[in-house]
Amino acid sequence: MFTCGSLLASFNKTKYALQPYTTFAMFQSSKMKFLLAVCVLMALLPLSTVAGPLAYGVCQTGCNAGVVACYAAAGFTFGTVTAGASTPLVIMGCNAALGVCMAGCVAAGFAPTL
């Protein structure tokens, strides 16, 4: 005759034995880890793009204001000088500074701002 204790003991030795419950047991598979990472990324993505385009536009405006001041200091008007063999070195320097500044604005466009 079986008692409850011996029945449970024999059940625990089979492949159907109950496993102890852990809080993060569902995240043990790689598929669940991937889905969790995607959900976290999707939750944070709108936060990182809220003001990126605005920061990019402000940065571009600052770069253009700087190059206009550089041209004015050299005695030229921005937008009227074409690059050629007779272009003054000061103007070439202003254009180079503008290029570096505009390239830096890309980082401002991608940076998360609140």
DAWOJO-V795878 format. One record per residue. SS is DSSP state (helix for helix, strand for strand, loop for the rest). OMEGA is omega in degrees with one decimal (999 if undefined). BURIAL is + if it has 9 or more other C-alpha atoms within 8 Angstrom, else -. Layout:
BEGIN
SS|OMEGA|BURIAL  SS|OMEGA|BURIAL
END
This chain:
BEGIN
loop|-178.1|-  loop|172.0|-  loop|-178.8|-  helix|-179.0|-  helix|-179.5|-  helix|177.6|-  helix|177.3|+  helix|179.8|-  helix|178.7|-  helix|179.1|-  helix|-178.5|+  helix|178.9|+  loop|-179.2|-  loop|179.6|-  loop|-179.2|-  loop|-177.7|-  loop|-179.9|-  loop|178.0|-  loop|177.6|-  loop|-178.2|-  loop|173.7|-  loop|-175.4|-  loop|-176.5|-  loop|-178.8|-  helix|-178.2|-  helix|-179.8|-  helix|-178.0|-  loop|-179.6|-  loop|-178.0|-  helix|178.7|-  helix|179.3|-  helix|176.7|+  helix|178.8|+  helix|179.6|-  helix|177.0|-  helix|179.2|-  helix|178.4|-  helix|179.9|-  helix|178.5|-  helix|178.9|-  helix|179.8|-  helix|178.6|-  helix|-177.9|-  helix|-176.1|-  helix|178.8|-  helix|179.1|-  helix|-176.1|+  helix|-178.4|+  loop|-176.9|+  loop|-174.9|+  loop|179.5|+  helix|178.6|+  helix|177.7|+  helix|177.9|-  helix|178.2|+  helix|179.2|+  helix|177.9|-  helix|179.4|-  helix|178.6|+  helix|178.5|+  helix|177.1|-  helix|177.9|-  helix|-179.3|+  helix|176.8|+  helix|178.6|-  helix|-179.4|+  helix|175.5|+  helix|177.6|+  helix|179.2|-  helix|177.6|+  helix|-178.6|+  helix|177.8|+  helix|178.8|-  helix|178.9|-  loop|-180.0|-  loop|176.4|+  loop|-178.8|+  loop|178.6|+  loop|-178.4|-  loop|-177.7|-  loop|175.6|-  loop|-178.7|-  loop|178.9|-  loop|-177.8|-  loop|-177.1|-  loop|179.6|-  loop|-179.8|+  loop|-179.2|-  helix|178.3|-  helix|179.6|-  helix|177.3|+  helix|176.3|+  helix|176.8|-  helix|179.6|+  helix|178.5|+  helix|178.1|-  helix|177.6|+  helix|178.9|+  helix|178.5|-  helix|-179.9|-  helix|-179.8|+  helix|177.3|+  helix|176.4|-  helix|179.1|-  helix|177.8|+  helix|177.8|+  helix|177.8|-  helix|178.4|+  helix|-179.1|+  helix|-176.1|+  loop|177.2|-  loop|178.3|+  loop|-179.6|+  loop|999|-
END
